[in-house]
Amino acid sequence: MQPDKTGLMSRRTLMRLSLGVLAAGAMPLAKAGPAAQRVITLFQGGTDTAVALGIRPAGVVDSWSEKPMYRYLRSALAGVPHVGLETQPSLEDIALLSPDLIVASRFRHERIAGLLEQLCPVVMLDEVFEFRHTLRVMGVATERSGEAQALQTRWDARVGELRGRLAAKFGARWPLSVSVLDVREDHLRSYLPDSFAGSVLAELGFVWNRQSRDATGVSIKLRSRESLPVADADVFFVFGRADSPAVQRHYQAITHHPLWQRMSAPKAGQVWWVDGVAWIFSGGILGANRILDDIERTLLQDAAA
């Protein structure tokens, strides 16, 4: 559906606006009006959170994989216009959609914050993967704080229940150490506690080995098979592109290596393939709940509810 032409902003108008902002400096952030209806989300966690709050965005950015949008969000976002890449959204496309609220990331979009603020109020999140904070802030900005609190309450209850079930199943072995491994064509990437999946696993009570705890950032790049012991843990959650023959060949080569076979998770049969989109890219509470789904499907599949 095309927007009403009376609401469109021409390319020339947008250019004049951009020049004006560059000359005058960014305007202060305006306050969002009552119950924003036309919300545009410029990062994946914002899009996930909007859907969780019952919002059908007026526009979204392309997903990182499974383009143009992650499969788990496609039914909710069918027909929603796309406004470019998360790293380079189209200001013109955003303006043409006449938003009344834009949800952006300071990490991704600070350089264009002044331009966005000329179009409508902007919520600028500091981090793209802090899904609890994103939920709370978007709840306030869209006057859906009640819905946000209900989602958080259900999350807290589910995490508490799963944590109890894990402790009951593994007994004295709990907490288990964990590694989250992304299989690439030529290396492995091991995600750390500060990653999206890491924050969820830490909330459940999982721990990391000392080498991973001492590392900084969200992941470690393991370039050679000799570095595999860095990721040693009681359980591995693994993902990679199932449609990539090169990724699958690399995984087969890794799993047949003696160092892999001597690590704790492979020896115990605790290597589980999971949905990498949910675990690393989703960034919102819906994706976080899909991580919990995978925990139940794997580690708790034979445990009493």
PLY file of the C-alpha trace (Angstrom):
ply
format ascii 1.0
element vertex 305
property float x
property float y
property float z
element edge 304
property int vertex1
property int vertex2
end_header
0.00 0.00 0.00
1.39 3.40 -0.97
1.32 6.27 1.56
-1.00 9.22 0.92
0.89 11.53 -1.44
0.03 14.51 0.75
2.19 12.96 3.46
5.23 12.31 1.27
8.50 14.16 1.60
10.31 14.64 -1.70
13.99 13.90 -2.15
14.63 17.62 -2.56
12.78 18.44 0.65
14.72 15.78 2.52
18.00 17.16 1.20
17.04 20.67 2.35
16.15 19.23 5.75
19.49 17.43 5.97
21.42 20.57 5.07
19.47 22.58 7.60
20.26 20.15 10.38
23.93 20.03 9.47
24.05 23.81 9.60
22.01 24.30 12.75
22.98 21.20 14.72
20.76 18.41 15.98
17.48 19.45 17.54
16.66 18.23 21.06
14.84 14.92 21.28
11.09 15.57 21.30
8.71 13.64 23.49
6.63 10.95 21.81
2.93 11.69 21.47
0.21 9.54 23.00
0.28 5.87 22.02
2.55 6.04 18.98
0.89 4.26 16.07
3.43 4.50 13.24
6.60 3.05 14.73
9.71 2.40 12.65
12.36 0.10 14.12
15.96 0.36 12.96
17.53 -2.65 14.68
16.54 -6.29 15.06
15.92 -6.24 18.80
13.61 -3.25 18.37
11.62 -5.07 15.70
11.34 -8.21 17.85
10.22 -6.12 20.83
7.64 -4.20 18.81
6.02 -7.46 17.72
6.10 -8.74 21.31
4.27 -5.58 22.42
1.57 -6.10 19.79
2.83 -3.33 17.50
2.81 -3.75 13.75
5.70 -1.48 12.72
5.25 1.06 9.95
8.73 0.12 8.71
11.64 -2.17 9.57
15.23 -2.74 8.47
16.41 -5.89 6.70
17.47 -8.82 8.86
21.09 -10.00 9.02
20.23 -13.44 7.63
17.14 -15.27 6.35
16.56 -12.07 4.37
14.54 -10.00 4.15
13.21 -10.93 7.62
13.80 -13.68 10.14
11.37 -16.54 9.69
10.00 -16.36 13.20
8.79 -12.77 12.55
7.56 -13.11 8.98
3.89 -13.76 9.70
3.68 -10.78 12.06
5.51 -8.49 9.60
3.96 -9.60 6.31
3.59 -6.56 4.08
5.53 -4.19 6.36
7.80 -1.90 4.27
11.57 -2.20 4.58
13.73 0.90 4.95
17.16 -0.49 4.11
19.95 -2.00 6.16
20.39 -1.75 9.91
23.78 -0.18 9.30
22.50 2.16 6.57
18.76 2.88 6.72
17.25 5.05 4.01
16.28 8.45 5.41
14.06 9.09 2.42
12.16 5.82 2.82
11.71 6.54 6.53
10.40 10.04 5.82
7.93 8.76 3.21
6.34 6.48 5.81
5.47 9.46 8.08
6.44 7.80 11.39
5.42 9.18 14.77
8.18 7.23 16.60
11.55 5.83 15.50
13.37 3.22 17.59
17.09 3.34 16.83
20.45 2.28 18.27
23.10 4.77 19.33
25.76 2.25 18.28
24.31 2.05 14.76
22.61 5.40 14.19
24.15 8.17 16.29
25.60 9.84 13.21
22.11 10.33 11.74
20.31 11.01 15.03
19.86 14.69 14.23
18.21 13.89 10.91
15.91 11.29 12.42
14.83 13.71 15.15
13.61 16.14 12.50
11.07 13.58 11.34
9.52 12.55 14.68
10.47 11.60 18.25
13.33 9.09 18.45
14.10 6.45 21.07
17.85 5.87 20.92
18.96 2.68 22.72
22.58 2.42 23.83
22.87 -1.32 23.08
21.19 -3.55 20.50
21.10 -6.78 22.55
19.96 -5.67 26.03
16.46 -6.99 25.45
15.10 -6.31 28.94
16.06 -2.63 28.70
14.73 -2.39 25.14
11.41 -3.84 26.30
11.11 -1.41 29.20
12.04 1.67 27.16
9.81 0.80 24.20
6.95 0.08 26.58
7.20 3.59 27.98
7.69 5.25 24.58
4.64 3.56 23.06
2.47 3.83 26.21
2.48 0.05 26.56
4.23 -0.17 29.92
1.60 -2.59 31.18
2.19 -4.96 28.29
5.97 -4.63 28.75
5.72 -5.40 32.45
3.52 -8.44 31.77
6.09 -9.77 29.29
8.90 -9.21 31.80
6.94 -10.90 34.57
6.29 -13.96 32.40
9.97 -14.01 31.44
11.12 -13.89 35.07
8.73 -16.70 36.01
9.82 -18.88 33.11
13.53 -18.36 33.80
13.03 -19.17 37.47
11.11 -22.34 36.64
13.70 -23.54 34.11
16.58 -22.75 36.45
14.94 -24.91 39.09
14.38 -27.78 36.66
18.00 -27.63 35.48
19.31 -27.68 39.05
17.02 -30.61 39.89
18.06 -32.64 36.85
21.82 -32.15 37.14
22.06 -32.09 40.93
25.61 -31.83 42.20
26.86 -31.26 38.63
24.93 -27.96 38.44
25.80 -25.36 37.34
27.03 -26.70 34.01
29.70 -24.87 32.06
28.64 -23.88 28.56
29.99 -22.80 25.17
27.98 -21.27 22.33
29.72 -22.10 19.06
29.10 -20.55 15.66
30.53 -22.74 12.87
31.89 -20.67 9.99
33.54 -21.86 6.77
37.09 -21.38 8.07
36.84 -20.91 11.84
34.71 -21.23 14.97
33.35 -18.31 16.96
32.75 -18.90 20.67
30.26 -16.48 22.24
30.93 -15.08 25.69
28.73 -14.09 28.66
28.34 -10.53 27.30
26.67 -11.77 24.11
22.89 -11.96 23.68
22.76 -15.72 24.21
25.33 -15.43 26.98
23.12 -13.07 28.98
20.21 -15.52 28.77
22.34 -18.53 29.74
23.90 -16.63 32.65
20.43 -15.74 33.93
19.60 -19.45 33.88
22.71 -20.16 35.96
25.16 -21.54 33.37
28.85 -20.69 33.79
31.86 -20.37 31.45
35.35 -21.77 31.77
38.04 -19.45 33.07
39.51 -18.61 29.67
36.12 -17.48 28.41
35.31 -15.57 31.62
38.59 -13.66 31.37
38.06 -12.73 27.70
36.54 -9.40 26.69
33.90 -8.62 24.08
31.06 -10.83 22.90
32.98 -13.63 21.18
36.35 -15.31 20.64
37.51 -16.30 17.17
39.04 -19.78 17.16
41.16 -19.87 14.02
42.69 -23.33 14.34
41.66 -26.73 15.64
44.49 -26.55 18.14
42.58 -23.72 19.87
39.46 -25.89 20.43
40.22 -26.50 24.15
39.60 -22.80 24.78
35.91 -23.58 24.36
35.84 -26.72 26.49
32.63 -26.99 28.56
30.04 -29.43 29.88
27.59 -28.56 27.11
27.93 -27.08 23.64
25.16 -25.20 21.85
26.16 -25.08 18.19
24.78 -23.38 15.11
25.88 -22.63 11.58
24.45 -22.26 8.10
22.79 -25.58 7.35
22.53 -24.63 3.67
26.29 -24.08 3.32
28.26 -27.17 2.21
31.49 -25.45 3.29
30.16 -24.92 6.81
28.97 -28.50 7.04
32.32 -29.83 5.79
34.16 -27.71 8.34
31.92 -28.97 11.14
32.50 -32.58 10.14
36.25 -31.99 10.09
36.14 -30.40 13.54
34.05 -33.13 15.12
36.42 -35.82 13.85
39.46 -34.09 15.32
40.95 -35.79 18.43
40.90 -32.54 20.42
37.15 -32.16 19.87
36.49 -35.76 20.87
38.43 -35.32 24.12
36.42 -32.28 25.27
33.74 -32.63 27.94
30.58 -31.93 25.93
31.32 -34.34 23.05
32.39 -37.06 25.48
29.13 -36.67 27.42
26.91 -36.45 24.33
25.96 -32.87 25.19
26.44 -31.17 21.81
23.21 -29.59 20.62
22.37 -27.78 17.37
20.19 -24.73 17.91
18.71 -21.83 15.94
21.50 -19.30 15.44
19.06 -16.52 14.52
17.38 -16.74 17.90
20.61 -17.23 19.85
22.68 -14.43 18.36
20.79 -12.17 15.95
17.26 -11.73 17.30
18.07 -9.36 20.16
14.56 -9.20 21.64
12.38 -10.96 24.17
10.75 -13.19 21.55
14.16 -14.43 20.45
15.21 -14.86 24.08
12.18 -17.06 24.67
13.18 -19.16 21.67
16.52 -19.76 23.41
14.58 -21.05 26.41
12.59 -23.28 24.03
15.88 -24.79 22.84
17.04 -25.38 26.42
13.84 -27.30 27.14
14.10 -29.25 23.87
17.68 -30.34 24.54
18.78 -30.48 28.16
15.31 -30.95 29.64
13.72 -33.16 27.00
13.48 -36.14 29.35
12.99 -34.22 32.59
9.67 -34.05 34.36
7.96 -30.67 34.02
0 1
1 2
2 3
3 4
4 5
5 6
6 7
7 8
8 9
9 10
10 11
11 12
12 13
13 14
14 15
15 16
16 17
17 18
18 19
19 20
20 21
21 22
22 23
23 24
24 25
25 26
26 27
27 28
28 29
29 30
30 31
31 32
32 33
33 34
34 35
35 36
36 37
37 38
38 39
39 40
40 41
41 42
42 43
43 44
44 45
45 46
46 47
47 48
48 49
49 50
50 51
51 52
52 53
53 54
54 55
55 56
56 57
57 58
58 59
59 60
60 61
61 62
62 63
63 64
64 65
65 66
66 67
67 68
68 69
69 70
70 71
71 72
72 73
73 74
74 75
75 76
76 77
77 78
78 79
79 80
80 81
81 82
82 83
83 84
84 85
85 86
86 87
87 88
88 89
89 90
90 91
91 92
92 93
93 94
94 95
95 96
96 97
97 98
98 99
99 100
100 101
101 102
102 103
103 104
104 105
105 106
106 107
107 108
108 109
109 110
110 111
111 112
112 113
113 114
114 115
115 116
116 117
117 118
118 119
119 120
120 121
121 122
122 123
123 124
124 125
125 126
126 127
127 128
128 129
129 130
130 131
131 132
132 133
133 134
134 135
135 136
136 137
137 138
138 139
139 140
140 141
141 142
142 143
143 144
144 145
145 146
146 147
147 148
148 149
149 150
150 151
151 152
152 153
153 154
154 155
155 156
156 157
157 158
158 159
159 160
160 161
161 162
162 163
163 164
164 165
165 166
166 167
167 168
168 169
169 170
170 171
171 172
172 173
173 174
174 175
175 176
176 177
177 178
178 179
179 180
180 181
181 182
182 183
183 184
184 185
185 186
186 187
187 188
188 189
189 190
190 191
191 192
192 193
193 194
194 195
195 196
196 197
197 198
198 199
199 200
200 201
201 202
202 203
203 204
204 205
205 206
206 207
207 208
208 209
209 210
210 211
211 212
212 213
213 214
214 215
215 216
216 217
217 218
218 219
219 220
220 221
221 222
222 223
223 224
224 225
225 226
226 227
227 228
228 229
229 230
230 231
231 232
232 233
233 234
234 235
235 236
236 237
237 238
238 239
239 240
240 241
241 242
242 243
243 244
244 245
245 246
246 247
247 248
248 249
249 250
250 251
251 252
252 253
253 254
254 255
255 256
256 257
257 258
258 259
259 260
260 261
261 262
262 263
263 264
264 265
265 266
266 267
267 268
268 269
269 270
270 271
271 272
272 273
273 274
274 275
275 276
276 277
277 278
278 279
279 280
280 281
281 282
282 283
283 284
284 285
285 286
286 287
287 288
288 289
289 290
290 291
291 292
292 293
293 294
294 295
295 296
296 297
297 298
298 299
299 300
300 301
301 302
302 303
303 304
